[in-house]
Structure formats: structure tokens, C-alpha cells
Amino acid sequence: MSDSTASGNRLADATSPYLRQHAANPVDWWPWCAEALALARDQDRPILLSIGYSACHWCHVMAHESFEDPHTAQVMNRLFVNIKVDREERPDLDKIYQSAHQLLAKRPGGWPLTVFLTPDDQCPFFTGTYFPPESRHGLPAFSQLLEGVATAYREQRDAIWEQNRTVLDALARLAPDGAGEIPDATPLAAARRQLGDSFDARHGGFGQAPKFPHVTDLELLLRRFAATQADGTPDRETLHPATFTLERMIRGGLNDQLGGGFCRYSVDDQWMIPHFEKMLYDNGPLLALCCDAWQITGDPLFRDAAVATADWVIREMQSPAGGYYSTLDADSEGEEGKFYVWDRKEIARLLTAEEYAPFAAVYGLDREPNFEGKWHLHGHRTANQVARDLGTTRASVAALLETARHKLLTVREGRVRPGRDEKVLTAWNGLAIKGMARAARVLKRADYLASAQGALDFIRAELWRNGRLLATYQDGKARLNAYLDDYAYLIDALLELLQARWRRADLELASALAEVLLDRFADPQQGGFFFTSDDHERLIHRPKPLGDESVPAGNGVAARALQRLGYLLSETRYLTAAQGTLALAAEQMHRLPYAHASLLAALEEHLEPPQTLVIRGTGDDLTHWAEIAQRTYAPRRLVLAIPATEEGLPGSLGAMTPGAGTRAYPCFGTRCEAPLEDLEALERLTA
């Protein structure tokens, strides 16, 4: 059997589409497994660990340039045991080795991540990201690098082992070594100031390109605005950076102007040209954020963006079985963005003259091309501005834009589509379920609720086994112990779904997930939650992530969700675990407030416990009361509408019995007030 065939067999059966993309490489690839690690130890060969994901443009570039090249593959096979990892399936490995890269290289990592490990302990001794086939831009040729790393491993063992000890010590010090005092509101105010200082008042966003959505930061600003509004002193200077940034993202090239859905980030300050891959983990939170902005401002721009995003999720990212897929590639036909960009003459040919005039003015076709000689649609002007210039009404322009977009989308659907990674990841589904449930509730869309429910039912059926979650599902196979994010995001999503409609089984599942968090992930001595469970594969480091990255920090989401669930069920163990997390993260929240927005949301609800409003009743009255209670943006309010027929409810819910008619039970943290028995009282409370 040839090396190529052998390596193909090793990756061909992987659940990860990213690994399967490399199954035919001449590289003798292994997945991360005990057999590969043992082979490296037995043969005393260093490990070349390559981490990426299927929608990663530069991962594809390095694969084409190096991993598909027979000469480069021969060098890799001769000198190393080569292991390929999908960072979406193994975020535990990715977190560890990204942190190690930052320690060794003194700069942030990314994908593809290229790490060389000593075979006896899997400790990294040299790291990098993308390497070209020939030396350029200050980077060595990949083959040259391979030879140099292998020589260093043979000739500099003592220095490498000494460095390894230093790296392991540094990794161990990344986590706080003891809990402090839970902070007061100081970090909340400091985060607001830090975000204000870095706000780009011209284009929106924070800092300079590349610009990422950073949903947790925008959500923090909306929550802070809501707090000032509740105090009777609404702070528009807190609201503006969030709504302006979201507006620029929606109007810009980050947002797919024809088909909906947001790309991963913008390569420029103007949000004009994105890195074209679309990630489920961005779109779920952005969907929820658009709904929040719509509730606050009433601006239809945010409502329309929420509808377009939710429709895209259902149309392109939901499997027939219910679960949500992971990503869409940036590339199609070997070119980044080819599916999305346009030739101006093609658009002019497809549209009527009446449609083309406003469309060209809004989306920049009357300007120079903005992407490699073509046009990627970017909202340079608004429908109002163009209507004034054309001497017509906004409604007329909006109608013409709508028909034009529909025509172009229909034509675009005939192009070769970007690849889709059809893994179903539990954590990312949690983020998307929350977004779809929020859209269902705020926009009153039963189809969005059905979509969210379908995804949850899929996870319950396929990824909830014997009281534990699994992390990933593909082609009928569910595998890998779930991580902190899987549990935390899913509890958070369940609490959102329960506000969209009551289902007792969902509350029971949320409680069961919380029990696993406490039993398997919590650190009872130091506080907080580890990223991996106590029965997870033993790795060189067991991280306890506190800061937000491209997704919210699992510790922050867990702390807030456990607080809410603890108040709802009168379960003090959940509250204690949340408090331990906030105490553990005290120093980090003080030192870098803006980087810990998820934890700050939990801190805010610790300092001022959320309002829990349980409505008991029947029929249309129950629905109407719930709509009244949820009509405004109230991030510190949890509303559950529970039919009067439900009996034997857990915790404090059991005491909230229905009366002769509909009634609402308001509680603030552990303090409950007399039930409200008329709609006017409910309206006053929730105004």
C-alpha cells in the first residue's frame, strides 16, 4: 500500500469535511489519535500538527501549494509524523496550541496553524501559521523550514526540552491561580470607556482593519444603554457606537446584500470587502443583535437584516433533519469571493433601466470596481438619499431595489456554489438556536420558532447520549466529548427558547446540562469552569477560558445562564458556581474589561439580579400577556408564559399557581412580589 493510499484511508472516514479534503494528499496524514502519538514516540520523530477548518481560505492555499505537492509531501513524510486537526471539532487542541504559538512567536496566531511538537509529551517547540512554497514576504520556504526544524530537533534536544518546560509553565500561568472579590460596577463603566476610545466614528467598529463583528461588545453597549434608560437617563452616547456599527455592517459588504447572512470579517475599515466565508457562529449572535437593535430603535433596517439573516439560516444552513450546518467557504471554483462579485455589464443586462439607476447608486456601480476589477455590493448610499437625487419617493426606490435584488439572486443561484461544511456542531447550534428563538419572539415568526425547535430536537436526538453531550455530528456519526461551550451555549439557548414558547422538557434539559457543568467542568477550589470535562483526553494543558474570542467565553455564558436558571429554579448551587466564576475572573475584568464582555453581562446580572416574570393562564390571554411583557428591549428580564394546566413544576415555579384568570408573578433575583392580576399592572411594570 502506498503512502498516499494509506493516508487517504486514515482521513477518508473522518467526520470532518476538512480532514476529508486532505484524504488524497500525498502527505501521510493522521488524525489526532493515540496511534499517531504512539508512532511518533516509538520512532522518535517530531509531530507536524496542522490545524485549520474547511472554510479557511489560507488553509486551502497552503494545501494546494504544499500538501498536494509530491516533493513537499516526501519531506514531511520522511521527517515527521503528520497530524491534521479540524479546529471546529477539536477547539480544545486549537485553544492550547494557539496559546502556545502566541507564547513562542510573540504574536497572535490564526489558521492554518502549523505547530511542531516533541513526540514524548506533545509540547510545541516551533510554531507558525501559513508558510509559502518559496521564500517570500519574510517567510521561509516551507520545505526549507521542515529541514531546519528537523535538524534542530536532532541537534538541540537540551535547548528544546528546556524551552518546553518554560512553555508548559507559561501555559499553566495563563489561568488565574486564585479567586478575588467579585467586582463592583467599575469594570462595566471602564469597558464602556475603552470601547468609546477605540470607536471608529466615521465607519463604525472598533480599531482598524481587519474588522470583526465583535457581537459581545455591541451587546454590552446595548445592555448598558438599557440600564441607563431604566434609570430614566438614557445615554445615547453609549447606544450610538453599537447601532452605528451594526448599521455599517448591514449596509456594507460584510452582509450579503442579495442572500442574507454575514461574512466573517472585513479586510478594510469601511466594512466593504469581507473575507467571504460565512460562519454559523457569527450569524446566530448577529441575528439576535439585529432583533435587539430593532426593538430599541424601531429602525426597519435592523428588522429587515434580521429577517434576511434568519431566512438565510433556514434556506442554506439547516439540514433536512433539523441541525444547523457549520460554514460556507470563501472560495468557489478556486477563487475567493467569485460566487458573490459581479461584472457591471452583467448587472446592467439583467436589470431594467428603471431598476439599474437606483441599484447602481446605492451599491456603488457608479464608482470604480472594489474587488479585483469587479464589484462586491456595498451600500454606499441609502434609499432615501437616492430617492432625493432621482426626484422620486423612498418607497419607489425600495421597491425597485427589491425587484433588482431578487433578479440578481436568482441568477447567482445558478453559479457554482462555495463548499458547505455540513458538520453539526453542538456549540454553534446553541448560538444559532438562541438567535432564531429571539427572532421568532421579537418578529412574531412561527417559522423561525419551528426552525429553532427543529435544531434543538436534532441535538437532543443525536448528540445527547446517556446524560452527556457530544460535540459534533456528520454523516450519521456523533462523536467527541462535548466542551464547556457546548453546555453553556445550549443552556443559554434553552432559556431563550422557553421565552418564545413554553416546553417543560426544555427546562428539564437545561437543568440536566447545568448538572453536568457542575459535576464535570467546575473547579470547586479555584472557581470557574474548565474548557474540557474531567474525563476528557489528557492534554498538555487544561484551559479555563475567560476572555471573549470569535465566540463568547464559555465561562461568561455559563455564569449568566446559571444565575438565571438558579433564580428560576431556586437552585443555590447554580448561583454559587456563577459567583465563583465572577470571583475567579475579577482581576481579568479589572485589567481588560472590554475583552470580557460575556463575563461583564454576568457581573451586571449579579449586581442587579434580573427580573423573572412568570405568567400563568390559558389561551389567547396567556399569549397576549406574554407579548405585552416582551414588547420592549429588556435584557435583564426573563419572561415565561406557562399554561395553567402545568402542574408539579420545580423550585419556585411550583408556587406560582394560576388563579381564576391570567396572572403574572414578578421576581427580582431571590425576591418575589405579589402577583399581578390585571393587564394594566403588567403594562406599568414592563413599560
Buried (B, 14 or more C-beta within 10 A) or exposed (E): EEBBEEBBEBBEEBBBBBBBBBBBBBBBBBBBEEEBBEBBBEEEBBBBBBBBBBBBBBBBBBBEBBBBBEEBBBBBBEBBBBBBBBBBBBBBBBBBBBBBBBBBEEEEBBBBBBBBBBBEEBBBBBBBBBBBBEEEEEBBBBBBBBBEBBEBBEEEEEEBBEBBEEBBEBBEEBBBEEBBEBBEEEBBEBBBEBBBEBBBEEBBBBEEBBBBBBBBBBBBBBBBBBBBBEEEEBBEEBBBBBBBBBBBBBBBBBBBBBBBBBBBBBBBBBBBBBBBBBBBBBBBBBBBBBBBBBBBBEBEBBBBBBBBBBBBBBEBBBBEBBBBBBBBBBBBEEEBBBBBBBEBEEBBEBBEEEBBBBBBBBBBBEEEBBBEEBBBBBBBBBBEBBBEEBEBEBEBBBBBBEBBBEBBBEBBEEEEBBBBBBBBBBBBBBBBBBBBBBBBBBBEBEEBBBBBBBBBBBBBEBBBEEEBBBBBBBEEEBBBBBBBBBBBBBBBBBBBBBBBBBBBEBBEBBBBBBBBBBEBBBBEEBBBBBBBBEEBEEBBBBBBBBBBEEBBBBBBBBBBBBBBBBBBBBBEBBBBBBBBBBBBBBBBBBEBBBBBBBBBBBBBBBEBBBBBBBBBBEEEBBBBBBEBBBEEBBBBBBBBBBBBEBEEBBBBBEEBBBEEEBBBBBBBBEEBEEBBEEBEBBBEBBE
